Amino acid sequence: MPKNLFEGEPGYQHGEIPAVGVLLAFLGTPEAPTAAALRPYLRQFLSDPRVIEMSRPAWWLILNLFVLPFRPRKSAQLYAKIWTDEGSPLLVISRRQAAAIEKRLKSEIGTPVHVALGATYGRPSMRQALESLRARGCRRLLFFPLFAHYSSTSTGAAFDALTAVLGRWRWLPELRTIFSYHDEPAYVRALAAGIRRRWRAEGEPEKLVMSFHGIPQRYLENGDPYHCQCLKTGRLLADELGLAEDRWLVTFQSLFGREEWIKPYTDVTLQALARAGVKHVDVVCPGFAADCLETLEEIEEQNREFFLAAGGETFRYLPALNDRPDHIDLLVDLIRRNLHGWVVPKEDWDAAAVQAEAEAVRRRAEARMRSPARADGGGGG
């Protein structure tokens, strides 16, 4: 018997009511704050050519001889600082987002719709998410990486993880994607609303620092739109808050390696502000859909220490949008718009008629399968 090159669905039943799947993608997280758990996670993450663009043999040597023997232990210590009783904050919050989105969609849409969460690296893997949607009869798929700003290193990597799985499937779903929402008015309003609430309760800072995850300068020069999208979000957010130009600035964090990354760097900027006499700053991270290591440890702890040690007095980190209702509203609205033509609103959905048609399809297929002279060579609908 020749080997099957593609994964099929031998359990397919004629007369199924096709469902729509929404696959929310996020970066991923280790399964525990330990060196043993960090090692495979970092290996998968740092082996991705979308993340590290350099000669693969040279990088393999660096990764295996200089990075993986040492970095997992150090990273595990950082993760341990933010780990909760429920697990990784990023995974916990992302699951809450997915559950809230599915609840809203099911309340508004009559067409069967299911939501799954898939990580580019780690678990729940993209394969696990896709297989869960396929098992629930999803023949149409909306792929939604939860990165407001497109980058090859994040959105592109997530899409690669998706297609790596779909490339092995025999029966592919119809596919739509959402690749950025950096200038969506509702996104900007939600960011501004959280900041205003904090300011009304505790007063305004001298400076608002908008810190985004960085990428190598080389990636920007090679055509990655990420830097420009971050700057646009910063400008729109400042406009929404009514801030003068000298009250806000955009910076970039989370550098890795020795090459130049897009500037200005968050840590260097905060220290320079303090040395220049700025005493009170707020930092917000608009590019993170959920709080994670980069916000809770790198910004809230490390960069706080940098600013205070350099002479600053008040440092506040303003949390990510997480599963706030206005954030869920934004995500649901984006999803609903991108499902146009695929789904029927709840009030227009005739469940009885749909079920009757599905049953008729099943009966016709069974009749043809029993027929000794099937001219079409298959079950048919």
N, C-alpha and C positions, 0 to 999 in steps of 0.2 A: 504494500500500500504506500503511495506517495505521501510524504509528510505534508500536513496542512500548514500553509504559510501564514494564514490569517485566522484570527479567532472568530468563530461563528456563534450562532445562537440556536442550538438544536432544540431548545424548548419553546421556540416561537409558536404562538397560538393565533390563528386567524380570528379576526373579530375583536382584537384588543382595541381599546380606545387610546389612541396615541397621546402621550403626555409631553409636556414641555419641561425641560430641565434647566435650572439656573445653577451654574457652577461658579461659586465665589472662590477666587484664588488668593492666597496670601503667601508670604515668603516662607513661613515654616519656623519651627522651633525644635530644640532638642527635647527628648522625652524626659530628661531629668537633669538637674544641675550638677552633673558629675562629669569627670574627665572621660569615663567610659562611654557616656551618652553623647558627649560633645564630639568625640573623635569621628564617628561615622557621619554625624551631621555636618561637621566642618569639612570632612573629606568630600562629601557630595556637593556642598555649597561651593567650596573653593576649587573644585575640579571642573566647574562649569565654565566653558570658554566665553560665555556671555559676561561672566563676572570678572574673570582674569583673562584678558586678551594678550597672550604672548605665546611664544613657541612652546608647544605642548611638552616636548622632551625636557626642555630647560625648566619649565614650571613644575613638571613632575618631580624633578630632583629637588627643587626648592621646597615644594610642598611636603614631600616625604622625609627630607633630611633636616629641614630647618623650621617648618611650621607645625606639622602634626605632632612631632615629639614634645613640643613645649606649649603650644597655644591652647589645647583642650583644657589643661589644668588651670591656666589663667582665666580662660573664659568661664569655666565652671564656677570659679570663685565669684565672678561678677553675676552670673545667673542666680547663684545662691542668695544674693542680696535682695533680689526682687521676686523670688519664687513664692507662690502662695500655697495654701492648703489645697486649693483646687488644681494647682499646676502652674504652667507657664502663663503669665498674664496675657500674652498675645493670643495664645490658643483659647484661653477661657473667654476673652472678650470677643474673638472672632466667632466662636460658637454661639455666643449670645446674639451677635449680629445676624448670623445665618438663621437662627430660630425666629428672631423678630421679623426678619424679611419674609420668611416662609409663611408665618402666621398672617402677615398683612396681605401677601399675594393670594393666599387661599381664601381670604375673606372678601377679596375684590374680584377675583377671576373665576369664571365657571369652568374653563378648560382645566383638566388635571395639570397641576404645576408642582414641581418638587425642587427643593434647594439642597445643594450639597456643598461642603467646604473641602477644598483640596490645597495642599501645600506644594510649593515648588520643590522644597527640600524637606525631608522628614515625613512625619505622619500627622493627620491623615493624608496619604499620598494622593497625587492626581489620579493614579490608577484606581485607588479605593473609591474616590469620589465619583469617577466616571462609571465604574461598575455598579455603584449603588443607584445611579440614575438610570443606567441601562436596565437594571433589574426591575425598576419601576415603570418601564415602558416608555422612557423618554426618547422620542424620535427627532425632536428638535432641541437644540442646545444653545443657550446664551452663555458665553464665556465672559466673566466679569472679574478681572484682576483688581483687587482693592488697592490700587495705586493711583492716586489722583493725577500724577505726573508720569507721562510715558518715559521710560528709559529702556534701552536694550538690556540693561543689567537686572531689571525687575520685571516689567511687563513682558519684554521679549523673552526672558528666561522662563516665565510662567507659560507663555505660549508654546515654547519648545517642549516643556514638560507635558503639555496637553497633547501636542501632535505626536510626541513619542509614543503615547498610548494609542491614540486614534489610528496611527499608522499601522498598527497590528490588527485592527478590526476589519472584519469582512463587510459588515453593513454599517456604514458611517451615518451619523446623524446630520441633519441640516445644522449649519453652524452660523452664529452671529457673535460678534465681539463688541465689547466696550473697552477701549484702550486708554482713555484719559477723560478726566472731568475737571481739570485744573481751573477752568474759567467759568464753570457752571455758577450762575447767580445764587442758587440755593446753597451750594457748597461754601461760597464766600460769606453768605449771610449767616450760615451756621457757625463758621469760624468766628465771625465778629460777635455773634450773640453770646458765645461762651466767654469771650474776652470782656465784653461789656458787663456781664453778670459779676465777674470777678472784680472789675474796677468799681462798680457801684458799691460792692460790699467792702472793699479794702483800699480803694483809692487807686489812682493811676501812677505808673512809673515814669521816670524820666525818659526811658527808652524801651521800645518794644523790639526785641530781637526775634526774627522769624528764621528758625534754624531748620534747614532741609538736609536730608542725607546727601553726602557728596558722591561724585563720580570722578574718575581721572580726567584731567584736562584734555588728554589725548582723545577720549571718547567724544567730548564736545566738538573738538576740531574735526573729528571723523563723521560728524553729522547727527549725533544724538541730540534730540530736541529738549532734553530734560532741563537743562540750565535755563533756557528761555521760558519754559512753562513755569518754573519756580519763580522766576522774576515777575512774570505776569500775575501769578497768584499774590505775590507780595504787594504789588502795586494796587491790585483790586481790593485786597484786604485793607490796606492803608486808606484807600479812598472810602471804603465802606465805614471805617472807623472815624473818618474825618481827621486823620493825622497829618500834621505838617511834615515836610520832608526830613527835618532834623530830629523827628521823634521815633523813627523806625529804620530798620535796616535788615537786609537778607544776608544770611550766612550759611555755611555748609559744614557738616560734621562727619564723624565716623570714618576718618581716613584709614587707609590700609596700605601698607607697603611704603616704598621710598619715593615713588614718582610724584610729580606735582598733580594735585587735584584742583577742582574748581574752587575759586576763592570769592570772598574772604572766608577764612576758617573760623568756626564758631568759638573755639577755645581761645585762640589768639585775639579775636575781636573783643571777647568779654574781658580779658585781662587788660587790653589797651583801653577800653572804656573806663574801667576802674582807675587805672593810672592817670587818665585824663580828668578825673574828678567826678565821673558819673557814679552816684551812690545807689540808685534804685533802678533795677531792670526787671522786666518780665520776659520770659522766653516761651515762645509757642512753636510747635513743630507741625506745621500744616500738612506736611507730606505723609504723616503716619495716620492711617485710619484707626489704629488701635495702639494703646500704650504698650511698650515693649522694652527690651534691654536698652535700646538706643535713647529712649526718652526717660525711663525710670531710673536708670543707673548712669548712663553717660551724661545726660543733661541735668537731671534732678540732683545727682550726687557729685560727679566729677566736675562738671562745669560750675556748679555752685561753689565748690571749694576754690576753683581757679579765680572766680570773680571776687569772692570775699578775701582771699589771701592777697589779692592785688590792691585791696583798699575799698572794695564795694561794701555796702551795708545791708541792702535788701535784695534778695534774689528770689523770684517766684517762677516756678515752672507751671504753665497753664496746660492742663491735661488735653490729650487728643479727643477727637469727637466720640470715639468709642461707640457705645450703643445708646447714646442720647437719642431721644425721640426725633429731633430735627435732623440728625444724621441718618436715621432709618428712613425718615420721610424722603430725604434726598436720594438715597440708594434705591428705594422702591420706585420713585418717580423715574429715575434713569432706566431701571429694569423695565418698567411698564412701557415706556416709550419705545424701547428696543425690542419689545415683544409684539409690537403693533402688527396686526395681520396674522399672528400665530395664535392668539388667544381671544376668547369671547368673554366680555364682562359677565359678572355673576347674574345680573338682572336679565341678560339676553340668553343665558345658557339653558337649553331645554334638555335636561338630563335624560328624560324618558325617551325622547326622540333619538338622541345620540346612542343610548343603550339599545334601542330597537334596531337601528341601522347596523350597529356592531353585531348584533345577534343574527341579522340577515346575512351579513358578510360571512359569519361563521358557518351558517347552514349551507350557503352556496359553495363554500370551500370544501366542506365535508361531502357534499353531493358530488362534486367534481372528483374528489379523491376516490370515491367509491366507483365512479364510472370507469368501465373497461376501455373506453375510447376517448381519452382526454386529449383533444386536439391541441390544447395549449401547453401540454407537458408539465403542468403544475397545478397548484391548488386554486390560484386566482382569487379575486375578490368579488 
